[in-house]
Each structure stands twice: as structure tokens, then as C-alpha cells.
């Protein structure tokens, strides 16, 4: 066999190996720090933010596009049903959107993106040095501006199948101020109006020339809108002035005032000369331009604490207008037909038509109201109580705070204003057994000495106010399992029990010296359990109100939670610990330690086996109660303020300090088997949060079955639930391979197997092929190879193989791990072929192979498999080794092998002798 000389760059091999190891290490770390139990699904409760929405028509349908952080949402204006959510998430928050038929144009950072049906088609960079803030679409042009420069892009195809190209850019004159808005006046060909804080500028975008510049304004311009009359614009100012302005003659036609900062204006286009103006205080003003007077005011349409009304716009040709604000709400109002009398024309006030909304501040309490996890009850810092649907956003609604018989209940409108809402909710108790019969929700409010009841089915505030008997502020609430009794804990240490059907006070429990921070009643209504800031846990007899038992805690308790099916009570304390107490024996059975800061929320799983807790250290931990260990821990971007597990175990809902929505996580253990181990603090790593579009999860099942950690580290547990056995338990132990026994037995006896399976006689060719083989085309007779062809075939077979390449690379870096791993993947017949293909003229390869087996047996791995390889190698090439025994490298390799093999054999014999002695001793006993 001719020899082949192989030259390898050993430095390059080492560099490639180091790079490969680094990539594998990073991927392994990423897999290890992914939660094994919870997978991010999506976020709910988001409708809009302070960025103005965009309205467009698609046939006879109006569609509204709202911005929510790094995504936008598309609603049907006729029903406000959610149609699409954009994907993927943009790299920076979206600063403006504009809709044109099927396409939505958005800007974020310095990028202009084009979406179709919510999916990104393409994006282009503007090359701007500062972020883009304003956007305008008209015709084939896309105008995006920073504070001082307008970038003009143009589509070259009508169907927008090709990304737009940068057409030109326009720089504003010095001292013009920041750009407020871009508009395109009707019938003004190739011209746009650039409204700044001080001027109105008219540019020709084809030539880039400034056509017109208005006189400087006395106050800051805040908004501009195009009137349905030619050459006319509407201007809004920060001092509350509103002007109708003729841009052709640079003349103010009409001036109005609302004495508040105007943030947005819009003209009515259905034939009525009306103007709507939204203010920073959240009020909405309406003006009759013919009579130049105000006709209506809507107070507190949006929250003033979140910038008031960020955008108002009439639907084209309709008596309907839409408003939005930074309070995460989108509202529609309609003007009823005008009433004409003999003396005057009466304009009816706008009537609320429909709305979508959510919390405007983070949620503090969460409850799943159904076992299936369909609805989620949420109380927020914005003084509202909402029910969110996990299946359809249109089913989400706010619980009404209009009390029966109050003046508020007689006012028109959908919801109470912020000034009329109840104080902030500090605690919530929910029980679904009596829902529909009477009130089944109790809430405690900030600085109030009574708790309120709510009807969960009707979505309204209830009839009763449950007062504390000592006139202390309500700190905790609870409801019995049967739904008949409500418990109210006071800041002065008393507990009062009320009948929820009649609202009558039934019992009083008095034993705590300080505020009662948690109260619960067992499933049989026998024992009332309470905890307080006095570091005590009390067990009262519900019938006699007597104190049966008192348990002293190491730290003041902040809250408690009872799992009624297992009678296990969880108590969170100020020392960042959670105690698990069996209320039957009244003893502490588990102490859960791990959080470094105060615990903000915790909940039992449906079967009572787990507790999921969150803390001010931004971690979410899952505790296994039978073992008392933390089996999963993740670090999130924002502190968790509330969490809750659904009754069927499929969902984990979390609310966070940053953000007004609720994040949903899927429970992977509901869809596949997952094995666990204890998690240490060193393994904590920040994980990706759920997004509005559900990007990354792909869906409920896709997120649950995701295999982020399927290739787990040796000795670790993969996300698929399989324990990956380590290659070696201890470096001092001799380890056998995991290969089946017949694998290495076949290697040892391969020659005997081949001899036994050898055919007795050569196959004979048929004398004459059947006619059907002739018709279909028989294979031609095999041609005999001549001398040169046979030599060429032999020389081609001498090319370097993967086996030899890995052997040479391993010798170059003195690491044969990759070579042995490849050898373990080969079948016995393939190993026999590779051994026989070793070149007898390249004795160095023999030495390398022996060194590879010696290094592996020194690692005490795959002992019986290495012995089988060596036996097979010596049987094939024994004669060549004997003839070349004087070669230094080969001789040293064989000598080293003999020393290591004898040492391991001696240790193995000692172990066998010890085991035989133990067996003999046991037999004697």
C-alpha cells in the first residue's frame, strides 16, 4: 500500500479546538440557566402607550394601530377586537406608526420597518445620528424625521415588494425648533408640512426647497392637523390656544381657548364643523367652528398622571372619534344625531361607544377565578380591579366601582373617574364556591377601616362594608372555603368574621398585639389561623373564638397562604424565609431559605407539592416540599410584585414592578416528564421575559416542549427530563463503557464470525436472463479492470480518512478525546476496516494509536472496550509490530501501554479478591 504524507498545521488545530470548546461552554451555560419548569409564553393586559395611534381603512373597515413598547397591535375599529400583534419584537421601543392599507410602517431607533399583517417584511436604516421620532406616509413616499432632519424614502414598486430607498433628506433652518408633526395638505402635490415648536414649514420633497415659512409663534406648538377645507390647518399650543390657520395666506382664521395644554386635535369630517381637542389633564373639549364656541366637555377621559390624552382622531366620514392615552386605554365615542327645534339646534353630547383597557400601573394581587385558568383577577396600584381573559382580549373588563344609590351611579359614562375611585387595594381574597349567589370577593383598601365586597359574576362592587371592630385599618382579608364567611384582619390586632350573604358581624377574635398581616380559615370551618407583626402564629377555635395554640416565629410574618387540600400553611417572614406548617399538628415541617431580600409573593401548586415564591432580589424560586429544596430558580429583569399558579397547573402568572401587563409562563411538567435536582445560587442567571407577541415561545405546546437544555451537561438533568449519566463518577474509579456486551465481544471474535459467515461456494450467474429483465434493461456485465485501472483504484483508497485525520490531530495537540469518541461510534466491521487501512510504512501512526489507547485507559474510562480494541489491533498488525520493535516511538508507546495495563490489572485483581471475600463472609453468616 503506497504511503501518504499528511501535513497539518498544529497551531490551527489548537485554535479550532479552543474556539469549539468556548462555543460549547457558552451554549452549555445558557442551557443550564434556563428554567426547567416554566417557559415564557406571552404578556396580556397591554393595549396602548403614550405613542399616538394610527387609523386607516381597509375596504369598509376601519383599523386602529396602537403601540405597546417594542410591538404594535392592530384592532378592528368596529368591535375593538384584536386582529394582529407585530412580530418580531423591535430592537428599540417604537416611536411612531402609520398604516396604509395592508402595510404598517413603524420607526424605532434609526430604523424604518414595513410590516404586513403584523409580520416584518423588511427594514431600512436611515443613517441618522439621532433617533427617529415622527413618521408620515403618503403615496410612494415615507417621511421619517428626527428633531431637525427629515428623511424621505421612496418605494419603486406599487406593491411595496422591494424595500424603499433613501430619496433625499431635508435639514431644517437654524432656530426652527424641534419637529412636532409631519402632515400632507390635501391637493399639495409632492409637498409636506413640517410643524416645529416655533414655525410651520412647507417643503417640496422632490426639490428639497423650502416653499413657505410662517411667522414665529409666541408659545410652543404642540400639535397640528389637516382640516377638511383646502389650505387650512388646525394648530394647538401649550397655553391652551387652538387656531385654524390658512397656510396659503399665512392668516389665522379662528382662535379658541381651553386654558389647558392641548396635546392633540382632530377635525370632524362627516359634514359637521366640529373640532375635538385633548388636553394634558385628560379632558376632551369640543368646539363648533361655525359658531366659534365650545359645545361640550368630557372630564377625565384619560388619566392626567400619565400625560392625559396623547391622541384623538375622528373616523373619516363618521360621527365617531377615538382617543388614547398613556394610561393603557383606547376609547371610542359617538355623536348621536343632532336635535333640531324651532329656535335652535341641539348638539347631543358624545356617548361612550366601546373601549379596551388595562392597568395603568403595576398589579399587586393576582387570582385565577377558574380552575381552567380562563380568567385572571388583578388589583393594581391604579386603584382598579380587573378581570383579564387568557383566551380573548375582548372579554377582559374592569369591575365597576359604582355603589348602589350613590350619586356616581347616576352619572353618564362607562367608568368612574380617578377622583371617584376607591383607594388603592392592598389585599384581596377570592373564593369561587358561592359565585353567582352572593359576593365572593373581599378587598382591603389603603387607610380604610373597612373592607369591601364584590360580586365576581356581575363584575360590580358589592353591598357590604366589613368594618373592623377596633376601628383599625384593614391589613388582611380572607374567605372561608364554603364562601359563607369573610374574615377581616385589623392593624390593631383584632380579627372580625362576617356572614357574606347578609353582611352581619358574627365573631371577633382578639389575641395579636400588633397588625394582623394574614388570616385564613381551614376547609371545615373549625380553625382560624392568623399571623402578625408580633412574630406569632395563632390558632383560634372558630366556634368559640378561643385561642387553641400559639406558635412563635423567628421574625415578624408578612403574609400567609393555606393549601386546604393538604392542610399545609405557608408563612412568609421579614427574614426572607418561608415556614411550612402542618395545621393538624401545629408544627413547622419545612423551612425554606434562599431569598436574599423580602418576599413579595408566593403560591402553592394545585397538588400542594411545590411553592413558587418571588422576592425583591428579582428571583422566582420553585421549592419542592417533600425534599425541602429549591428545584428551580430564575432571575427576571424586573421585581415580581405578584404571582399566582392556575388551578389546573398549566399557567404561572406574574406581575412586575416595571410594566402594566401580566406575564404568562407555561408549566412544562404538564406536557412532559421533567426530572429535578437542587439549584444553587451560583446557577442563577437572568432569563428572557414573555413578550406581547409571544415571540420565542411559538405557542403553548411549542414553549412547553422547547428543548433549550436538552443537551445537558454530564450528571445534569435535561429539559426533556432525562438524567444524563456522567462518563465517570470519580477519577479514581475504573469505569466500564455503556456499550452493549456483544459490541466488544464481536470485536474480539470478528475473524471467527467472518469465517463462519463465509459462503461455501461462489454465486453462479444465470445462463440466460429472463425476457422481462431484458425488456426492462438488465445490468451490463461487470468489466474486468486492467492493471492501470486497478492501480488507480488502490491509490484512491489510500486517501486520508476521518479515522486517520482525528488520530493525527489528537497527537498534534496531545488530546485523543475526539479520536476515541469517533472510534466509539463505529461499528465492528468499520473498526476492522480502519485498523486494516493503517499504513504499515507509517509506523508513527501505530505509535499514535497505542498512545491514544494508553491515554484513555489512564483516564480509567471504557476499560473493556479499550482492551477489545487493543486485542484486535495486535491481531491484525502483530507481525508488523514485531518487525519494527526497534522503532523508538513505537517501542516507547508499547512499553507505556504494558506498564499502565499491568497496573490497572493488578488493582482490578485486588478489587475482585476483596469482593470475593465479602461474598464468602456473607455466606458464612
N, C-alpha and C positions, 0 to 999 in steps of 0.2 A: 504494500500500500504506500503510495507516494506521500511524503510529508508535506505539511502545510505550515508555513511560518506565519504566526499571528503577532502583530504589533499593536499594543493597547496603550493608550495614554492613562497611566495610573492616576495622575492628578485629576484628570477629568472624571475618572470613575469615582474617586473620593468625593469630588464636588457634587456629582449627581446623587451619591448616596446621602450626603449631608442634607441636600435640598429635599430629597424624598423623605428623610426622617423628620425634617422640620414640618413639612406639609402634613405628614401623618400625625405628628404630635399635636399640631393646631386643630386638626379635624377631630382627634380623639378628645381634646379638651372641650371643644364645642359640643360634642356628643354627650360627654359626661355631665355637663352643666345644664342640659335640657331636662325639664320636668318629666318624670316618668309617669306621672298620674294625670296632669292637666295639660291640655293642648289649647292654645288660643283660638277662639272661634270668630267672634265679631263683637262690635260695640253697638248698643242700642241707646235710644233717648236723645240722639242728635238730630236737629232739624236745620238750623242755620246759625251763622255767627254775624259779626258786625259788617262783613263784606256785602255790598248791595247785590241783590238777586238780579236775574235776567229773565225777561219774558219774551217768548217767541210763539209763533203759530205754526202748527203742522196740520194742514188741511183746515178743518173746522175746530180743531182742538188747540187750546192754549196750554203751553207747558211753562213751568217755572223752574229755574235752575238756581239752587242755593249752594253756598259754600260752607263747608264744615272742615276747617283745618286744612289737611293735605288732600282732601277729596271734595267732590261736589255731588249733590243729589238732585235728581230730576223728578218733579211732581206733575201730575195732571191737574191743571187749574180747576177743572170742573168738579173734581172729587177730592183733591189734595191727597190722592193715593200715590205712594212712592213707586216710581217706574224703574229707575236705574240709579245705581251708585257707581261712581267712577272707579276705575282700576287701571293701572296700579296706583299706589299712593305716590304723590309727587315728592320730590326731594326737599321742597320747602313749602311753607304754607301758601295756598293760592290767594293772590291779592285781588284778582278781578276775573269775571267770566262774562262771556257774551254768546248768546245762542243764535244760530242761523240755520233754520230747517233742522236736518238730522244732526248737524255738527254743533259741538260746543267748543268754543275757543277759551282757553284759560292761560293765565300768566302766573308764574311763580319764579322768584329769584330773577334771573336774567333770561328765562326760557319762555317761549311761546309754544303751547301744545294744542293740538287739534284732536278732539275725541269724537267718536261716532258710537251712539248707543251706549255711552258710558265707558268705552274702551279706547285707550290711547292709540291713535293711528300713527302719529309722528310728532316730533317736536323739533324746534329750531332754536338756535342761540341768537340773541340779539347783538351780542358783543358789547353790551352796556357795562359801564363801570359801577353803576348803582342799580338797585333792584327796580324792576318794572312795577308800576302801581295802577295805571289806568289803561283801559282797553276799549277799542271801537271797531266794529265790523260793518262795512258797507260795500256792496258789490264784490269785486275781487280783491279788495284791499283789507289788510289787517293793520290797524294802527295801535301800537303799544308805546307807552311813554313812561319815562322816569320822572323825576321832579322838573327837569329842564330840557330834555331831549325827547322828540317823538320819532319813533322808528316805524317806517312804512314797509310792510311786506305785501307781496302780490302773488296771487295764485295764477299759474299759467294754464291751468286746465279747468273747465267749468265744473267737473265732478269732484275737484279737490283731491284727486288721487295722488297727486305729487305734492310734496311739501312746498310751502310758499318760499319765495326768495326775497332777500332784502332788496327793496326797490330804491329807497332813499331814506335819509334822516333829516330832521328839521331841528335846529337849535334855536331856542327862544332868545329874544333880545335881552340884553343885560337889564336887570332890575324888574323883569316881568313877574317874578314871584314863582311859587310852586304851582304845578298844574293841578287843577281841581277836577276837571272832567273834560272828555272829548265828545263832541256831538257833530252830527252831519245835518245841516239845514236842508229842508226839502227844496228840490229843484236846483240846488247849488252843485253843479257838475264838478267833480274832482276837487271839492273843497271841504275842509273841516274847520270847525270852530274849536279853538283851544282856549278853555276858560282857566285863568290863573287866579290867584288870590287878589290881584290888582287890576287885571285887564281882561278884555275879550278880544282874542286874536283870530283872524280869518286867514288861513293858508291855502294855497293851491298846491296839492301834494304832487302834481306832475312836474311842476317847475320848481317847487320849494320856495316860492316867493311869498312874502307877507302881503296880503291883499288889503287888509283892514286892521286897524288897532283902535280900540275905544279909548275914551278918556279914563284916567286912573280913578278908581273908586275910593270913596272916603273910608269905608270899612271893608273887612275881608269878605271876599266872595266865597260861599260855601257850597253852592250847587247851581246847576243850570239845566234847563230842559227846553226842548223844541216845541213851540206852540203849533196847533193845527192851522194857524194863519201864516201865510208866507211872510218871510223876512222878520218874524217875531220870535223872540226868545224869552224865557222866564228866568229871572235871576234871583237868588236867595243870598242873604247876607247874615253875618254873625250877630248883628244887632237887632235882628228880627224883621228887617225890611224885606219886602218882596216887590220886584219890579217886572213889568212887561216891557221889553226893550226891542226897538226897531233897529236891527243891525244895519239896514241899508242906509238909513238917515241918521244913525247914531243919536237916537232920541228915545227918552223914557215915555212910554205911553200911559202907564198907570203905576201907582205906588201904593202898597198896602203895608200893614204892620201888625205883628202878633206879639211883640215885646218879649220874645224868646228867641234863642239862637235857632235858626232854621237849618236843618240838616238835609232835607230832601223835599223836592216839589214835583208835581205832576199835573198835566192838563187833562181834563176830561174831553174825550173825543167822540162822544155819541150825539153831538148836536147841542149840548148844554155848555154854556161858557162858565165852567167851574174850574177852580184851581184848588188842589189839596196841598197842604204844607205840613210836614212833620218836623217836630222840634226835638231838641236835646233833652227836654224834660219828659218826653214820652207822650205829649199831647198832639192831637191832629186837628188842624184848622181847615175850614172850607170857606171859599170866597166865591161870590157871584161877580164875575168880571164886568158884566153889563151894568150892574148897579154899584159896583166898586165898594162892596161891603161884605162883611163876614156874615155867613148864614148859619154855621154850625161849629161846635167844638166837641171833640171826643177826648175825654181826660184819661190819662194813664193807660193808653193803648199798649205801650211797652214801658219797661222799667227804666226810670231815669238813672238808676245806678249802673246800668250797662250801656250808657250812651244814648238812651231814648230810641227814637225811630231812625234807623240807619237808611231805610229806603221805603218810598211809597210810589206806586205806579198804577195808573188806570189801565185796564184791559182795552185794547183798541176797539172802538165802536161799542163798548159795553158800559153799563152803569155800575160796574164792579171795579173795585180797586184792591190792591194787595199791599200789605205792609209787613216789614220785618225789622228786627232789632237784635242787639247783642244779647238779649235775654232768652235766646234759643226758641223763638216763637215766630210763626208765619201765620198771618191772619188775612181773611177776605171779608170785605163789607160790600153791601149793595145798596143803591139808592132806589127806593120804591118810586113808582110813577108820581109826578107832581100833581097836586090837587088844585084845580082852578076854581076860584069863587068869583062873585060878581065884582068884587073890589080889588082883589089881589091874587097873587099866585103863591101857593104854599108849597115850599120845598120840604119834603119829609126828611128827617134825619137819617143818616146811613144806618143800616141794620146789619148786625153781625151775621155773616153767612156761614162760614166754616173756618176752622183753624187747625193747625198742627203745632205741637209744642213739646216741651220737656222742662227739666230743671234748668234754672239759670245759675245755680251754684251746686257744689258737690253734694251728693247724697250722704246721709249719716246713718240711715237704718234701712235694711232690706228684709223682705219676707216673700217667699213663694206662697201664693194663695191656693195653689192646686198641686196635687201630688205629681201630675204630669209635667209641671213646670211651665204651663202656658202663660200665666200672669205673674207679674212681679210687683209687689207693693214697695214703694220707695218714699222716704221722707227726707227732705233736703234742708239746707241752711236758708233757702229762699222762702221758707215758711209755707211750702206747698206739700201736698200729699198726692202722689201719682200712682196709677196702675199702668204698667207697661206690658205690652204683649210681645212675646218672643217670636210669634209666628207672623203677625201682620201689624205693621206700624199704625195703621188707621184705627186699630182697636185700643190704642193707648189713650188714656184720658186722665184728667185731674179731678180729684174728688172735690165736690162743691163745698164751700165753707159758708154758705148762706144759712143762717139759723132760722128756724121756723118762727114766723111772726115778727122778725126784725125788719128794720127799715131797709136794710140791704137787700132782703129777699124781694122787695117790691120794685127795685130799680131794674132798668133795662140793661141788657148786656149779658155776656156769657159768663165771665168770671169776675170775682171781686178784685178791686184794685189792691195794690200792695199796701196802701194805708189801711184797708179794711180787713186784711188777712189776719189770721190768728198769729200769736207769737211763734217763734221758732220751735219746732218739735225736737224734744230732747230724748224721748224714749217711746217705743211703740210695742204693743202686744197684739197678736193676731191669733184667732182660733177659728177654724172653718166649720166646726160641727153645727153651729146654730146660724150659719149664714142664710139669710132669707127669712128667718123667724124674727130676729131682733138684732140689735147692734152686736158686732163681733170684733170690733177694733177699738182699742183704747190708746190714746196718745197723751203724753205729758208735754207741757209747754214751758218755755223759759219764763221764770219768775212768776208762775201762776200757781195758786194753792189748790187747784182742782184739775182733774184730768177730763178729757172729752171723749165721748163715744162716737163711733162712725158706723154707718151701715155699708158693709163691703159690697153687697149685691147691688144696691141702688146708687152707690157712689156719692153719698151725701153725708154731712155731719149729722150725728145722732141727736137724741132728745135729752140725754142726761149729762150733767156735770158732776163728776165724782170728787167731792171735796175731801180734803184731809181733816181729821178731827182735831188736830193740834194747830191747824192753820199754817202749817209749814208748806214750803214749796214742794211740789211733786217731783221726786227724783227717780222713781221706778214704777213700773206698772206690770201687771200680769193678768192672765185669764185662765180659768180652770179648763181642764180637758173637755168637760161636758159643755162648756160655753155658757153656764148659768151665772158664774160669779166672776167679778172683776176685783183685782187687788191693786191698791194704791199705796206706795211707799213714800214717806214724808222725809224732808230734810231734818226734821227734829226727832226722828227715830220711831214713829208710830206707823202701823200698817192698818188700813181700813178695807173691809170686804163689802162689796155692793152686789145686789141682785141686778143683773144686766137687763132682765125683762121688765122689771118695774122701776129700777133706779133707786131702790130703797137701801139704806145703810143697814147692814146685817151684823157685822162683827168688827171688833177693834183689838189689835194685838200691840202690846206696848212692852218692849224689852230692850231695844237698842238705845245706846246713849248718844249716838251720832247718826248722820244721814243714812237711810236705807238705800243702798245702791242696786239691790237686786232682790226680786221676790218671785216665788213660784209655788204652785200647788201640785201635789202628786196626782196620779191618774185616778185614784179612788177618793179624792177629796178628804183625806184623813190628816195629812201633814202639810203645814205651811212652812216653807224653807225661805229664809231671808239672810242676806249678808249686808254688812255696812262698813262705814269708815272706822268703826271701833274695833276692827280686826276680829270680829266674831261672826260665827255662823250659827243661826238659831233655828230650832225645830219646834214648831208650835202645833198643838192639837187643834185642828180646825173646828171641832165641835165645841170644845170647852175653852178655847183660846189659851190654855195653859202651856207654859214653856216646858217641853219634854227633855230637851237636850241642848247643850251649848258647846260649840267647838271653837277653840281658839286658833286663829290663823297667824302665821308669822308676819303678815303685813296687811294693811287695810285692803279690803276687797273692793273692786271697781264694778264688777258685774257677775252675774251667774246665769247658767243655762241648764235646764233639766231635760234629759232624754227619758221620756216617760216609759218607753218600752223596756228599757234595761234598768231603770231606777238609778241611773248614773248622773251625778251632778258635777258640772264643771264650774269652777270659781276662778276668775282672773283677779290677780292682786297687783298692787303697785310695785312689787319687787320683780316684776316681769315673769312670774311663774303662773302656771295653771295647776290647780289641785283637782283631782278627780276623786269624788266622794261617793261611796255607796250609801244611799239614804236609808237602806234597810238596816245596815249595821251601824250607820252613822260614823264611819271611819274613812280615813284617807287611804285610797288604794293605789293611786299613782301621783307622782309629782313630775310635771313636765317643765324642764328647764332648757333654755336655748335662746330665747329672745334677749336682746341686749337693751331694749328700750320698752316703754309702756305698751301694753297690749291694747289694740284698738278694736278688734273684733275677733270672734271665734264662733264655730258652729260644729255640731255633731253631724256625722254622716247618717244616712237613713237607718242603717243596721246598727249604729252605735259603736262601730269598731274603730272609727277614725275621729279625730278632731282636727279641723283646719283652723289655723289661727294666723292673725296678721298683727303687725307691730309697727311702732314708729321708726324702727330700723329698716323699713321698706322691704321686709321679707314676708313671704307666705310659707308657713310650715304645715306639714301634714304629720300628725302623730298617730302611731299605732298603739291603741290602748292595751291590748293583750301583752305586748312586749314593753310598752312604755318608752319607745324610742321614736326618734324623728326619722321617718322613712322617705320624706321628700321635702325639699326646701328650694325656693327660688327667690331671686331678688328682682323687684319691679322698679320701674322708673319713678313712680310716684307713691307716696304713702297711702296705704289702704285705709279708708275710713269706715267701710262696712263690707261684710261678705255674708253669703248665705248659700247653702247647698240645697238643691231641689229634692223633693220627696222621693223621686224615682232614682236619684243618684246620678243623673246624666249631666247636670249643669252645676257649675260654680259661678256665682255672680259676685263681682267685686266692684266697689265704688272707690274712687281715688281722690286725693286732695287736689290734683290738677286735672280738670276736665269735669264736664257736667253730665256725661253719659255713664252708662253701666257696661262693664266689660263681662263678656260671657266666655267661659272656658269649658271645654268638653272633658268628661271623665273617661280616660282611655280604658280603665278597667271594666267599663260596661260593655266593651266591644271585643276585648282580647285579654288573655291572661298576662298579668304583669307580676314579676317577682320583685321583692324589695330587699333592701339592706339599710343599715343605719347610715345617715348622712352626717358628715362633719361640717363645721363652719368653713373649713378650707375649700370646700367644694361649692360654696355659694357663688353664683355668677348671675349677672343681670340678663334677663330673658326678654324676648320680644313680646310686646303687648298686643292684644287684639286690636284690629282696626275696624273702621266703619264698613269698609267693603269686604271684610273677611279675607283680605289678601294674605296668602301664605297658608291658610287653613284649607281653602278649596271647598269646604263643606263640612258637615257634621262628621260623616264617616271618614272622609279623607283626612281630616285633622286628627281623628281618633286613631286611625291606622297608620299615621305618618311614622316613618322609620328613621327619625333623626339620630337615634342611638342604637340602631340595630347591630352595628359592628362595634360592640362594646369591647372594652379592654379586658384582658385576661383576668379571670377572677371577679369580673363585674357582672352586673345584670343588665341585659339589653332591654330596649323598649318593647321588644317582642315578648318579653317575659322569660327568655331562656337564659339559664346560667351558663356563662362561657367558662369552661374549665381551664385553669391555668396550665401551661405546659409543664410547670414544675412547682410543687408545693414548697419545697425547700431546696436550696442549692446543695445541701449535704446528703440529700436522699437520691438514691438511684431510681430513675424514672423510666418506666416502660412506655412504649408507644401506644397510641389509641387505635392502631391499625388492627384489623381482624387477624386472627391466628393463621388462617390459611394464606394470608398475604406473604408473610415471611417464610412460611413452610413451602410455598410454591417456589420462592427464590432458591431455597436450598436444594430442592428436588426437581428443578426445571429440566435438567438433562434427561432424567428418568421419565418425566411426563412427555417430553418430546419424542423419546424413543417409543414409548407406549402408544402414542397417538399417530405414529408414522404409518402411512398406508402400506399395505402388503405388496401391492403392485401398482405400477403407473397407470393412470386412466388412458383408455383407448379411444381414439377418435372414430366416429361412425364412418362406415364405408361410403355411404351416400346420404346426404342430408335430405330430410323430408321436403316435399314440394312446398309446404306452407312456409318453411324457413327460407326457401329460395325466393318465394314471392315477396316476402317482407324484407328481404335483404339480409343474407347471412353474413356473419362477421368474416372478414378475409383471413386467410391463413396467416399465422404469425411468421414473419420473416426472420431468418437467421441473421444474427449480427456478424459482420465481418470483423477482422482484427482491429482496425482503427476505430470503428463504432464502439466496440466493447471497451477499448481503452478510454475513449471519451466518457463513456458512462461511468467507469470506475473513477476517473479523475473528478467528475462532477460530484460523486458521492463523498469525496474527501473534503468537501467544503465544511467550514466550521459550523457546528450545531449549537443549539441553545445550551445543551449539557456542557460542552467544552467551553463555551463562552463564559458561563457563570462560574465554572471551575477556575478559569484563568483570572477573571475579575476578583474572585474571592481570594486567590493567592496574592493579587496585587495590593489589596487593602488589608490582608491578614484577617479576613472575616468571611467564613464559609457558610454563614446562616442562610443566605439566599440560595446558595447551591444545594444545601441539604433540604431546604423547603421545596425546591423544584424537584429534587430526586424523590421525595416522598409522594409527589403527585403522579409519578409514572407507574404504569402497570408492570408486572413482572417481565413480560415479553419485551416491553420498551426498555427496561433497565438492562436486560440481556443484550439487546441490540446496541445500546450506548456503550456498554462495557467492551463489547467486541470491536466497536469502532475506534477505540483508543489506539493511537498510532504507536506501534512498537518502536519506531525510530525516535519518538519523542518521549524519552524516559522521564523527563521532567514532569510530564503530565501524570505519570504513575506516582511520582513522589507527592505531587499536589493532591492527588486523590487520597492517598494514605494519610496525609496531613489533615485533610478535611474530616475524615472519619475519626482520627485521633482527637481533633479539637472538639468534635461533637460528643465523643464518649467521655472526655474530660469534663464536659458540662453536665454529665450524668443524665443524658436525655436519650430516649429511644434505644435502650441498650440492646434489646433482642433484634431490632431492625438493623442496627449498625453491624452486629455480628453476622447477620444474614448477608448483608452487602459485602462484607469483607470476605466471607467464605466463598461467595460467588465470584468475586474479583480474583482471588487466589486460584480458584479452579480454572478460570479462563486464561489468566496470564501468568500462571505459576512458572512455566518454563522460561518465559522472557525475564521474569524477576530473578530466577536463579542464574541465568546467563549474565545479567547485568548487576549482580550483587555488589560489585566493586564500585559502582557509581556512588559518589559521596552523598548526594541529596537523597537518593532512594534508600541507601543504607541507613542514613540518619532517621528517615521517616519510619522505616520498618522497626528500627530499634526503639524509637519512641513509642510506637504503637504497642510493641511487646511489653514494655515497662508498664504502660497505663493499663493494658488489658489484664496483666497478671495482678496488678494492684486491685483493680475492681473485682477480679475473680476471687481474690483472697477475702475481700470484705463480704462478697456475696456468700462464700462458703461459711464464714463466721456467722452471718445472719441466718442461714439455713440451719446450721447447727444449734443456734440459740432457739430458733422456732421449734425444732425437733425436741429439744429439752423441755420447753414449755408444754408441748403436747403430751410428752411422756409423763410429766409431773401431773397434769390434769387427769390423765387416765388412771394414775395411781390413786388419786383422790376419789 
